[in-house]
Amino acid sequence: MSSLVNLQVNGEPRQCPVETRLPDLLEQMGTNPRLVAVEYNGEILHRQFWSETRIQEGDRLEIVTIVGGGSGLWEADQGKKSKAFSR
């Protein structure tokens, strides 16, 4: 019996040790778990289930990094700069 399982992450083949939990896999990949969403075998996996999810042979994961933008902070800063330059 192999001590590694084969899986796909974002369409790429990968291996991890048997009994690896999802949060551990994310950590091994250098991924910040607070900034990703995970699709597990075609279904969005809610964060509350991550710690009990063990990676199994043939699993398919899509890991998407969440990117923020459009917060009012940049616009507020721009407004301040505009006032500074308009003096």
N, C-alpha and C positions, 0 to 999 in steps of 0.2 A: 504494500500500500504506500502511495506517495505521500510525502509530508507537505506537498504543495497542491493547491487547486488552481485550475486555469479559469480565467474569466476575461471579460472584455470591459474596458473602461474607455468611454467615448470612442468606441469602435476599434480600439487598439488592444491586441492581446496582452495579457498581464498575468502574473502569478503572485500568489500570496500564501502564507502558511495556512494549513487547515485550522479551522475554528477562529479565524480572524473576524473580529467584529467590525462593523462599518466604521465607527469612529477611529478605530486603530488603523484601518486601511487609509482613511483620509489623512491621518497624521503621518503615516509612512510616505504618503505622496506629497507631503509638505503643504497640504491644503488647510486653510482656516475654516473649520466647520461652520462658523457663524456666517460665513460669506458665500455659502453654496446651497444649491438645491440638488437633490438626488432623485433620479428616476431609477428604480430598481426593477429589472425585468419588465419594463414597459409601464410601470405604475409609479406615480409620484409617491415617494416614501416620506411620510410625515416625520418630522424630527423626533417626536416622542417615541418612535419605534426604532431609532437608529441603534441605541445601545443593546437592544436585544436581537438585532439582525446580524447573523453570522454569514459570512461569504461562503457560498457553496460552488461546487464544480459547475461551470457553464453559465454562471450568473452574468448578466449584462447590466452595466451601470452607465448612466449618463450623468456626469457631474458638471453642473453649470455654475459658474461664478456670477454672483449678483453684483452688478455695477450700478452705483447710484449716480444721479445727475439731476440737474435742474433744480437744486435746492435754492431757496431764495438768498442764501448766503453770498454766492458769487455776484448776483445781481445787486445786492445791498452794497457789497464792496465796490462794485463798478460805479454805483451812484455816488459813493463817497469820493471816489477818485475823480469823477466828473466834476463834483463841486470844488474839489481842490484845484483842478486845472482851470476851472472857469473864473477863478478869482482874479 
